């Protein structure tokens, strides 16, 4: 099983969200660790680039591909039960 963190958002469009999302992701990580499951922090896994639509929230096609590759690598590199 895998717990997915919140996607990073554009701080200029959503002021204050970076800190709030950091807190939520930290809590999600704690829960995943307590339950013995993996946690994927998208923000630390993405390599930047133009991966989101102009709204700064939703991944575009390139972003969806990048997210899918991250998830695929995590699933294949471990004994994750889906």
Phi, psi and omega in degrees: 000149180229137172257127181261131176284173178288145176291147176292147178239163180287114183298331180289329179271334182230072183304136179084351184289328183302314180293317179298315180295325178298318180294315179297315180296324177298319179292319177299321178297316178301316180296315179300315179297318180297328181268356178073033179239165180284152174236131177251116176264099183304318185302319181277346182268335181281142182262024180079204182090184182266080186254357183235153173294171182301339179291348178072014183234314186265133178291139174275190182301317179295321178295318178298319177297316180297316179297318179297320180293319178299312181296318179300314180298319180295318180293315183288335184272002181217179178261060182282133176262121179267000000 
